[in-house]
Amino acid sequence: MNNTENRGKIAYFSMEIAIKNSIKSYSGGLGVLAGDTLKAAADLKMPMVGVTLLNNQGYFKQIINKNGEQEEEPDNYDYSKLKKTDAEAIVSIEGNEVKVGAWKYEIKGEKDYFVPVYFLDTDIEGNNEEYRNLTGNLYGGDDRYRFMQEIILGRGGVKILSSLGYEDIQKYHLNEGHAALAVIEIFSQFKPRPLTLTSKRAEEIIEKIREKCIFTTHTPVEAGHDIFPLDLVENLQPEMPYRFPGLIKKDFLNMSHLAAYFSFYINGVSRKHQKVSTEILPDYKISSITNGVHSKTWTSPEFKELFDKYIPGWRSCSLSLRNAFNISPKEIWDAHQKTKKRLLDYVEEKTGKNLSEDIFTIGFARRFATYKRPTLLFNDMDELIRIHKEVGRMQIIIAGKAHPKDSAGKQKIKEVHEIMKNYENDIDIVFLPDYDMRVAKLLIPGVDIWLNTPLPPNEGSGTSGMKAAHNGVPHFSTLDGWWLEGFIDRKTGWSIGKKEGSSSPEELTEEDSADLYYRLEDRILPRYYNTPDRWRETMRHTIAINASFFNSERMLRQYAQEAYLQK
């Protein structure tokens, strides 16, 4: 269905947008957040349009070999669910013309309102082989490939919207620095005649662009921001105006600085991340809008049925989930156990491992990176097994991919598999390969507690714990990202370690692992096994307090109030 009412007053640019599992154009959290944002826009009838890359080779399909090592295969997907448009734009790369086409998908909101998402495609006849592959593999290749992809997203995206008839865009929302080159294209379109970047006319144009641009940064680690050497930029974009006063530092172009330079509103994705981002981008005022997840997408079928019964308006008003206090703890528990059974059936199907519905189940799934400390739970296996045998039985389900170039992250996956093998007679540990949205929808709501162990302050926000909350699953995490805002001791979950620590990463890991084991032994397992009524009350609080707030509906309303509707 084509919605003629939505002419996209707000253009949302993101390198990846996850809409559904069958469209493999995403890698993880950034893309899922982008998809949840646009789904919320459709529910709220907000006039938005999404722009991303087709990524028709996907991210990668994860294979775990017999040695427990990650191997990657292309994850080509069927994008027949997208509709090919007639739109075409031309961008210049190295002085060559590169054609950009677009595929369309319409997200249907709760009230039959549609938000279009355009997937940019350079696999077009007339483009040379190198350029045709630019919208193939997400985050693949070297700096040259990556910068060319960002040319397509930013400059190509602005041009495609123009060719599609989106002439009255009032705000451009740049989701992470990958989309920063959109501002260069907007600047170029403003320019009526040759001018110097220090002229009064240039300053006027920059101010007009700033009135239109919003930048959301997600990365709390300085090394995680895209930075390209100027010689590469000059080679690929010789005509591009980029030497704006104060922007270029040490002969590198930082894409986050570029996006921030042209934006009147810049935000981090949690209150803690706001402070961290202010240190990384000290020349700019950074605001804070904490992330949220799309309630309808991340609530399991069993809890959807329960919410429909007791909170009939929840699908169109996530805030009403605070009325979960009207649901009996027994019904919450029964819904959870049905959800858990579906997960354990899947585990048996995929791994042959027969786990029990009556055993406390810990879930962990993230991108495998060293700062996320995916093996913190296994830091002292003797202690973990002692608690398992003496205090309460546990079973552990893990999933996640490492970036193909992240050798340290891959090593962590191998370590997990070695631990699984070495302790298979002591405790059940399962790794689910090829983590994606489908697996997430089974794993996150199906476990009894959701574990998160990043080394503070490296978590921008984190959203998987918010998904867990929508299904009554308490969170167990270090105090970083969103958890600093969502944590209420024993009401919504448990913390690991301190808010701030002056210890070295190695010392902090030892401290945090010790605290993790203490919480399991002294607080969590006794509550689960010995006082089930209190555990179920924690589940109810988790829904009522955290799910009702940490959702994309609330998040998007904040963007509207603080950024989209500002003149």
C-alpha positions as CSV (number, residue, x, y, z in Angstrom):
1,M,0.0,0.0,0.0
2,N,1.3,3.5,-0.9
3,N,0.7,6.1,1.8
4,T,0.3,9.4,0.0
5,E,-0.1,11.4,3.2
6,N,3.4,10.7,4.5
7,R,5.8,12.9,2.5
8,G,8.6,12.5,5.0
9,K,9.2,15.8,6.7
10,I,11.9,14.0,8.8
11,A,14.6,12.0,6.9
12,Y,16.3,9.4,9.0
13,F,19.7,8.2,7.7
14,S,21.4,5.0,9.0
15,M,24.0,2.7,7.6
16,E,21.8,-0.2,8.6
17,I,18.1,-0.5,9.4
18,A,16.7,-3.8,10.7
19,I,13.0,-4.2,9.8
20,K,12.6,-7.9,9.9
21,N,14.8,-10.9,10.1
22,S,14.3,-11.9,6.4
23,I,15.8,-8.6,5.3
24,K,19.4,-9.2,6.3
25,S,20.6,-5.6,5.8
26,Y,21.8,-5.2,9.4
27,S,24.5,-6.4,11.8
28,G,23.1,-5.7,15.3
29,G,22.2,-3.0,17.8
30,L,22.5,0.1,15.6
31,G,20.4,-1.3,12.9
32,V,17.8,-2.8,15.3
33,L,17.5,0.6,17.0
34,A,17.0,2.3,13.7
35,G,14.3,-0.1,12.7
36,D,12.6,0.3,16.1
37,T,12.7,4.1,15.6
38,L,10.9,3.9,12.3
39,K,8.4,1.4,13.5
40,A,7.5,3.8,16.3
41,A,7.2,6.6,13.8
42,A,4.7,4.5,11.9
43,D,2.7,3.9,15.1
44,L,2.8,7.6,16.0
45,K,1.9,8.7,12.5
46,M,5.1,10.8,12.4
47,P,6.0,11.9,8.9
48,M,9.4,10.2,8.6
49,V,11.3,8.5,5.8
50,G,14.2,6.1,6.3
51,V,17.4,5.9,4.1
52,T,19.9,3.1,4.3
53,L,22.0,0.8,2.1
54,L,20.7,-2.3,0.5
55,N,23.5,-4.5,1.9
56,N,22.2,-7.3,-0.3
57,Q,25.1,-9.6,0.8
58,G,24.1,-9.0,4.4
59,Y,26.6,-8.8,7.2
60,F,27.7,-12.5,7.4
61,K,26.4,-15.9,8.3
62,Q,28.2,-17.2,11.3
63,I,29.5,-20.8,11.2
64,I,31.2,-22.4,14.3
65,N,33.8,-25.0,13.2
66,K,34.7,-28.1,15.1
67,N,37.4,-26.2,16.9
68,G,34.9,-23.7,18.3
69,E,36.1,-20.9,15.9
70,Q,33.9,-18.5,14.0
71,E,33.9,-18.7,10.3
72,E,32.0,-16.3,8.0
73,E,29.9,-17.0,4.9
74,P,28.1,-14.5,2.7
75,D,24.5,-14.0,3.9
76,N,22.8,-13.1,0.7
77,Y,19.1,-12.6,1.3
78,D,16.0,-12.5,-0.9
79,Y,15.1,-8.8,-1.1
80,S,11.9,-9.5,-3.2
81,K,10.0,-8.1,-0.2
82,L,11.3,-4.7,-1.3
83,K,9.8,-2.9,-4.2
84,K,12.2,-1.5,-6.9
85,T,11.6,2.2,-7.5
86,D,12.4,4.1,-10.7
87,A,14.4,6.7,-8.8
88,E,18.0,7.2,-9.8
89,A,20.7,9.6,-8.7
90,I,24.3,10.2,-9.7
91,V,27.1,10.7,-7.3
92,S,30.7,11.5,-8.1
93,I,33.5,9.2,-6.8
94,E,37.1,9.9,-8.0
95,G,35.5,12.1,-10.7
96,N,33.5,9.1,-12.0
97,E,29.7,9.1,-12.2
98,V,28.2,6.3,-10.1
99,K,24.5,5.5,-10.5
100,V,22.4,5.0,-7.3
101,G,19.0,3.3,-7.4
102,A,16.6,2.6,-4.5
103,W,14.3,-0.2,-3.3
104,K,11.4,0.6,-1.0
105,Y,9.8,-1.0,2.0
106,E,6.8,0.4,3.8
107,I,6.5,-0.1,7.6
108,K,2.9,-0.4,8.6
109,G,2.0,1.3,11.9
110,E,-0.6,0.3,14.5
111,K,-3.2,2.6,12.9
112,D,-2.4,1.8,9.2
113,Y,0.0,4.6,8.7
114,F,3.0,3.8,6.6
115,V,6.7,4.9,6.9
116,P,8.8,4.3,3.8
117,V,12.3,3.1,4.0
118,Y,14.6,3.4,0.9
119,F,17.5,0.9,0.4
120,L,20.2,2.4,-1.8
121,D,21.6,0.2,-4.5
122,T,24.6,0.7,-6.8
123,D,24.5,-2.8,-8.4
124,I,23.3,-1.1,-11.6
125,E,24.3,-1.6,-15.2
126,G,26.8,1.0,-16.3
127,N,28.7,1.1,-12.9
128,N,32.0,-0.6,-12.8
129,E,32.4,-3.7,-10.7
130,E,34.0,-1.9,-7.7
131,Y,31.1,0.6,-7.5
132,R,28.5,-2.0,-8.1
133,N,29.6,-3.8,-4.9
134,L,29.4,-0.8,-2.7
135,T,25.9,-1.7,-1.4
136,G,26.8,-5.4,-1.1
137,N,28.6,-6.2,2.2
138,L,27.8,-4.3,5.3
139,Y,30.9,-3.0,7.1
140,G,33.2,-5.0,4.7
141,G,36.4,-3.9,3.0
142,D,39.0,-1.3,3.9
143,D,38.9,2.5,4.5
144,R,38.4,3.1,0.8
145,Y,35.4,0.8,0.6
146,R,33.9,2.2,3.8
147,F,34.3,5.8,2.7
148,M,32.7,5.1,-0.6
149,Q,29.8,3.4,1.1
150,E,29.3,6.6,3.2
151,I,29.4,8.7,0.1
152,I,26.5,6.6,-1.3
153,L,24.5,6.7,2.0
154,G,25.0,10.4,2.7
155,R,25.3,12.2,-0.7
156,G,23.4,9.5,-2.6
157,G,20.6,9.4,0.0
158,V,19.9,13.1,-0.2
159,K,19.9,13.0,-4.0
160,I,17.6,9.9,-4.1
161,L,15.1,11.6,-1.8
162,S,15.1,14.6,-4.1
163,S,14.5,12.4,-7.1
164,L,11.6,10.7,-5.3
165,G,9.9,14.1,-4.7
166,Y,10.7,14.7,-1.1
167,E,11.1,18.4,-1.5
168,D,10.0,19.7,1.9
169,I,12.3,17.8,4.3
170,Q,12.5,19.9,7.5
171,K,14.9,17.8,9.5
172,Y,17.7,15.3,8.6
173,H,18.4,12.9,11.4
174,L,21.9,11.4,11.1
175,N,22.0,8.1,13.0
176,E,25.8,7.8,13.8
177,G,28.6,9.4,11.8
178,H,28.3,7.0,8.8
179,A,25.6,9.4,7.4
180,A,27.6,12.6,7.9
181,L,28.2,13.2,4.2
182,A,24.5,14.0,3.8
183,V,25.4,17.5,5.2
184,I,28.0,18.0,2.4
185,E,25.4,17.2,-0.2
186,I,22.9,19.6,1.4
187,F,25.6,22.3,1.5
188,S,26.4,21.7,-2.2
189,Q,22.7,22.0,-3.1
190,F,22.5,25.3,-1.2
191,K,25.5,26.8,-3.0
192,P,24.3,29.2,-5.7
193,R,27.8,30.2,-6.9
194,P,31.4,29.6,-6.1
195,L,32.4,30.8,-2.7
196,T,35.1,30.4,-0.1
197,L,34.3,28.4,3.1
198,T,35.2,31.4,5.2
199,S,32.9,33.8,3.4
200,K,29.8,35.4,5.0
201,R,27.6,33.5,2.5
202,A,29.1,30.2,3.5
203,E,28.4,31.0,7.2
204,E,24.8,31.7,6.3
205,I,24.4,28.4,4.5
206,I,26.1,26.5,7.3
207,E,23.6,28.1,9.8
208,K,20.6,27.1,7.5
209,I,21.9,23.5,7.4
210,R,22.4,23.4,11.1
211,E,18.7,24.3,11.5
212,K,17.8,21.1,9.7
213,C,20.3,18.6,11.1
214,I,20.2,16.3,14.1
215,F,23.1,14.0,15.0
216,T,22.8,10.9,17.3
217,T,26.1,9.4,18.4
218,H,26.1,5.9,19.7
219,T,29.8,5.2,20.2
220,P,31.4,5.8,23.7
221,V,34.9,4.8,22.5
222,E,36.9,7.4,20.6
223,A,38.5,4.7,18.4
224,G,35.0,3.6,17.4
225,H,34.3,6.7,15.4
226,D,34.9,6.7,11.6
227,I,38.1,8.7,10.8
228,F,39.5,8.9,7.3
229,P,42.8,10.3,6.2
230,L,42.5,13.5,4.1
231,D,44.4,12.1,1.2
232,L,41.8,9.4,0.8
233,V,39.0,12.0,1.2
234,E,40.6,14.2,-1.4
235,N,41.1,11.4,-3.8
236,L,37.6,10.0,-3.7
237,Q,35.8,13.4,-3.4
238,P,38.1,16.0,-5.0
239,E,35.2,18.5,-5.5
240,M,33.9,18.1,-1.9
241,P,34.0,21.1,0.4
242,Y,35.2,19.8,3.7
243,R,37.9,22.2,5.0
244,F,35.5,24.1,7.1
245,P,37.1,26.2,9.8
246,G,38.0,24.2,12.9
247,L,36.8,20.9,11.4
248,I,39.9,19.1,10.1
249,K,42.4,18.0,12.8
250,K,45.8,16.3,12.2
251,D,45.0,15.7,8.5
252,F,42.0,13.4,9.3
253,L,38.3,13.8,8.7
254,N,36.3,12.6,11.7
255,M,32.8,11.7,10.5
256,S,31.3,12.3,13.9
257,H,32.9,15.8,14.0
258,L,31.5,16.5,10.6
259,A,28.0,15.5,11.6
260,A,28.2,17.4,14.8
261,Y,29.6,20.5,13.1
262,F,26.5,20.8,11.0
263,S,23.9,19.9,13.6
264,F,21.9,22.1,15.9
265,Y,21.0,19.1,18.1
266,I,23.4,16.4,19.1
267,N,22.6,13.6,21.5
268,G,24.0,10.6,23.2
269,V,21.9,7.5,23.8
270,S,21.8,7.5,27.6
271,R,22.6,10.0,30.4
272,K,26.0,8.3,31.0
273,H,26.8,8.3,27.3
274,Q,26.0,12.1,27.2
275,K,28.9,12.7,29.6
276,V,31.2,10.4,27.8
277,S,30.4,11.9,24.4
278,T,31.0,15.4,25.8
279,E,34.6,14.3,26.5
280,I,34.9,12.9,23.0
281,L,33.3,15.9,21.3
282,P,34.2,18.7,23.6
283,D,33.5,21.5,21.2
284,Y,29.8,20.7,21.0
285,K,26.8,20.7,23.4
286,I,25.6,17.1,23.8
287,S,22.1,16.3,24.9
288,S,20.7,13.0,26.0
289,I,17.8,10.8,24.8
290,T,18.0,7.3,26.2
291,N,17.3,4.6,23.6
292,G,14.1,2.4,23.6
293,V,12.8,-0.7,21.9
294,H,9.7,-1.2,19.8
295,S,7.3,-2.8,22.3
296,K,5.2,-4.8,19.8
297,T,8.3,-6.2,18.0
298,W,10.1,-7.4,21.1
299,T,7.2,-8.8,23.2
300,S,6.8,-12.5,22.9
301,P,3.5,-14.0,21.7
302,E,2.7,-15.3,25.2
303,F,3.1,-11.8,26.7
304,K,1.3,-10.1,23.8
305,E,-1.7,-12.3,24.7
306,L,-1.4,-11.5,28.4
307,F,-1.1,-7.7,27.7
308,D,-4.0,-7.8,25.3
309,K,-6.1,-9.3,28.1
310,Y,-5.2,-6.9,30.9
311,I,-3.7,-3.8,29.1
312,P,-5.7,-3.6,25.9
313,G,-4.2,-0.2,24.8
314,W,-0.6,-1.3,25.2
315,R,0.0,-1.7,21.4
316,S,-0.6,1.9,20.7
317,C,0.6,3.3,24.1
318,S,3.6,1.6,25.6
319,L,3.4,3.8,28.7
320,S,0.3,1.8,29.6
321,L,2.5,-1.2,30.4
322,R,2.9,0.4,33.8
323,N,-0.5,-1.2,34.4
324,A,1.2,-4.6,34.5
325,F,0.6,-4.3,38.3
326,N,-2.9,-5.4,37.4
327,I,-1.7,-8.8,36.2
328,S,-1.3,-11.5,38.7
329,P,2.3,-12.8,39.3
330,K,1.1,-16.3,38.6
331,E,-0.1,-15.4,35.1
332,I,3.1,-13.6,34.4
333,W,5.0,-16.7,35.5
334,D,2.8,-19.0,33.4
335,A,3.4,-16.8,30.3
336,H,7.1,-16.8,30.9
337,Q,7.3,-20.6,31.3
338,K,5.6,-21.1,27.9
339,T,8.1,-18.6,26.4
340,K,10.9,-20.5,28.0
341,K,9.7,-23.8,26.7
342,R,9.8,-22.5,23.1
343,L,13.4,-21.3,23.6
344,L,14.5,-24.7,25.1
345,D,12.8,-26.5,22.2
346,Y,14.8,-24.4,19.8
347,V,18.0,-25.1,21.7
348,E,17.4,-28.8,21.5
349,E,16.6,-28.6,17.8
350,K,19.8,-26.6,17.0
351,T,22.3,-28.2,19.5
352,G,20.8,-31.5,20.6
353,K,21.1,-30.2,24.2
354,N,18.1,-31.0,26.4
355,L,17.8,-28.2,29.0
356,S,15.2,-28.2,31.8
357,E,12.4,-25.6,32.2
358,D,12.8,-25.9,36.0
359,I,16.5,-24.8,36.1
360,F,17.5,-21.2,36.4
361,T,18.6,-20.0,32.9
362,I,21.0,-17.2,32.3
363,G,21.0,-15.5,28.9
364,F,23.8,-13.5,27.2
365,A,24.0,-12.3,23.6
366,R,26.0,-9.5,22.1
367,R,28.6,-8.6,19.6
368,F,31.7,-10.4,20.9
369,A,34.1,-7.6,21.6
370,T,36.6,-7.6,24.5
371,Y,35.1,-4.5,26.2
372,K,31.8,-6.4,26.5
373,R,33.6,-9.0,28.5
374,P,31.6,-12.0,27.2
375,T,33.6,-14.4,29.4
376,L,33.2,-12.5,32.7
377,L,30.7,-15.1,34.0
378,F,33.4,-17.8,33.5
379,N,36.2,-15.8,35.1
380,D,36.4,-18.3,38.0
381,M,34.8,-21.6,36.8
382,D,35.5,-23.4,40.2
383,E,33.4,-20.7,41.9
384,L,30.7,-20.7,39.4
385,I,30.3,-24.5,39.6
386,R,30.4,-24.4,43.4
387,I,27.5,-22.0,43.4
388,H,25.7,-24.2,40.8
389,K,26.0,-27.3,43.0
390,E,25.6,-25.7,46.5
391,V,23.1,-22.9,46.0
392,G,21.0,-23.5,42.9
393,R,21.4,-25.2,39.6
394,M,22.0,-23.0,36.5
395,Q,22.1,-23.4,32.8
396,I,23.6,-20.8,30.4
397,I,22.7,-19.9,26.9
398,I,25.1,-17.6,24.9
399,A,25.0,-16.2,21.4
400,G,26.7,-13.5,19.4
401,K,29.0,-12.7,16.5
402,A,32.5,-11.1,16.4
403,H,33.3,-8.6,13.6
404,P,35.2,-10.6,10.9
405,K,38.3,-8.4,11.5
406,D,38.1,-8.6,15.3
407,S,40.6,-11.4,16.1
408,A,40.3,-10.7,19.9
409,G,36.5,-11.0,19.7
410,K,36.8,-14.2,17.7
411,Q,39.2,-15.6,20.4
412,K,36.5,-14.9,23.0
413,I,34.1,-17.1,21.0
414,K,36.7,-19.9,20.9
415,E,37.2,-19.5,24.7
416,V,33.5,-20.0,25.3
417,H,33.5,-23.2,23.3
418,E,36.6,-24.5,25.1
419,I,34.9,-23.8,28.5
420,M,31.7,-25.6,27.2
421,K,33.8,-28.6,26.3
422,N,36.0,-28.7,29.4
423,Y,33.1,-28.4,31.8
424,E,30.3,-30.2,30.0
425,N,29.9,-32.7,32.8
426,D,29.7,-30.0,35.4
427,I,27.3,-27.4,34.0
428,D,25.2,-27.0,30.9
429,I,26.4,-24.1,28.6
430,V,25.0,-23.7,25.1
431,F,26.1,-21.5,22.3
432,L,23.5,-20.6,19.6
433,P,25.3,-19.8,16.3
434,D,24.3,-17.1,13.8
435,Y,22.6,-14.7,16.2
436,D,20.0,-12.6,14.5
437,M,16.6,-11.1,15.2
438,R,14.8,-14.4,15.0
439,V,17.1,-16.0,17.6
440,A,16.9,-12.9,19.7
441,K,13.1,-13.1,19.8
442,L,13.4,-16.6,21.3
443,L,16.4,-16.1,23.5
444,I,15.8,-12.8,25.2
445,P,12.3,-13.5,26.5
446,G,12.9,-17.1,27.2
447,V,15.7,-17.0,29.8
448,D,15.2,-16.2,33.5
449,I,17.7,-13.4,33.7
450,W,19.5,-11.3,31.1
451,L,23.2,-10.8,31.7
452,N,25.3,-7.8,30.5
453,T,28.9,-7.3,31.5
454,P,30.5,-4.4,29.6
455,L,33.6,-2.7,31.1
456,P,32.3,0.8,32.1
457,P,32.0,3.4,30.6
458,N,32.1,1.6,27.2
459,E,28.3,0.9,26.8
460,G,26.6,3.7,24.9
461,S,23.2,2.5,25.9
462,G,22.4,-1.2,25.3
463,T,18.9,-2.3,24.4
464,S,18.7,-6.0,24.8
465,G,17.9,-5.6,28.5
466,M,15.0,-3.4,27.5
467,K,13.7,-6.2,25.3
468,A,14.0,-8.6,28.2
469,A,12.0,-6.2,30.4
470,H,9.0,-6.4,28.0
471,N,8.8,-10.1,28.8
472,G,9.3,-9.8,32.5
473,V,12.9,-10.9,32.4
474,P,15.0,-9.1,35.0
475,H,18.4,-7.5,34.1
476,F,21.7,-8.3,35.7
477,S,24.4,-5.9,34.5
478,T,27.3,-3.7,35.3
479,L,26.2,-0.1,35.9
480,D,26.7,1.4,32.5
481,G,24.6,2.7,29.7
482,W,20.8,2.6,30.2
483,W,21.1,0.4,33.3
484,L,22.2,3.4,35.4
485,E,18.7,4.7,34.7
486,G,16.7,1.5,34.8
487,F,18.2,-0.2,37.8
488,I,16.2,-0.5,41.0
489,D,17.7,-3.1,43.3
490,R,15.6,-6.3,43.4
491,K,12.7,-4.5,41.7
492,T,14.0,-4.5,38.2
493,G,17.1,-6.6,38.5
494,W,20.6,-6.6,40.0
495,S,23.8,-4.6,39.5
496,I,27.4,-5.9,39.1
497,G,30.2,-3.8,40.6
498,K,30.3,-0.1,41.2
499,K,29.1,2.9,39.3
500,E,32.6,4.3,39.0
501,G,35.9,2.7,39.5
502,S,39.5,3.9,39.4
503,S,40.9,0.4,39.1
504,S,42.7,-0.8,36.0
505,P,40.6,-2.9,33.5
506,E,42.2,-6.1,34.8
507,E,41.5,-5.2,38.4
508,L,38.0,-4.1,37.6
509,T,37.3,-7.4,35.9
510,E,38.4,-9.3,39.0
511,E,36.3,-7.1,41.2
512,D,33.3,-7.4,38.9
513,S,33.5,-11.1,38.6
514,A,33.7,-11.5,42.4
515,D,30.6,-9.3,42.8
516,L,28.8,-11.2,40.0
517,Y,29.3,-14.5,41.9
518,Y,28.3,-12.9,45.2
519,R,25.0,-11.6,43.7
520,L,24.2,-15.0,42.2
521,E,24.9,-16.8,45.4
522,D,23.5,-14.4,47.9
523,R,20.6,-12.6,46.1
524,I,19.5,-14.0,42.8
525,L,19.5,-17.8,43.1
526,P,17.9,-17.8,46.6
527,R,15.2,-15.5,45.4
528,Y,14.4,-17.6,42.4
529,Y,14.4,-21.0,44.1
530,N,13.4,-20.2,47.7
531,T,11.0,-17.3,47.4
532,P,9.3,-17.7,44.0
533,D,6.6,-15.2,44.9
534,R,9.2,-12.5,45.3
535,W,10.9,-13.5,42.1
536,R,7.6,-13.2,40.2
537,E,7.0,-9.8,41.8
538,T,10.4,-8.7,40.4
539,M,9.2,-9.8,37.0
540,R,6.1,-7.7,37.3
541,H,8.0,-4.7,38.4
542,T,10.4,-5.1,35.4
543,I,7.5,-4.8,33.0
544,A,5.7,-2.0,34.8
545,I,8.7,0.2,35.5
546,N,11.2,-0.5,32.7
547,A,9.2,-1.7,29.7
548,S,6.7,1.2,30.2
549,F,9.6,3.7,29.8
550,F,12.4,2.2,27.8
551,N,10.6,1.9,24.6
552,S,10.9,3.6,21.2
553,E,7.5,5.4,21.5
554,R,8.8,7.4,24.5
555,M,12.2,7.8,22.8
556,L,10.6,9.2,19.5
557,R,8.3,11.6,21.4
558,Q,11.4,13.0,23.1
559,Y,13.1,13.5,19.7
560,A,10.0,15.2,18.5
561,Q,9.9,17.5,21.5
562,E,13.6,18.3,21.7
563,A,14.7,18.2,18.1
564,Y,12.2,17.6,15.3
565,L,9.7,20.3,16.2
566,Q,12.4,22.9,17.1
567,K,12.8,25.8,14.7
